[in-house]
Amino acid sequence: MPKLPGISHAQVLRALSKLGFRVAREGKHTVLSNGQVRLTIPRHNPINPFTMAGIARDAGLTPEQFKELL
């Protein structure tokens, strides 16, 4: 799986909101949900590339598809 760049927390939220994910809960991590899938996004800047690749995979995206959303 190709690495994604380190991305800020805000950029990830913007990209996933384009797919219909909405904030369900915020704290040290932000939990997003689209009604079927829940994603936990750490509030780090930048988010580790390996963690970001896992989040994209859990959202049902390839790294290339996620890069297009940015």
Order of alpha helices (4+ residues) and beta strands (2+ residues): alpha-beta-beta-beta-alpha-alpha
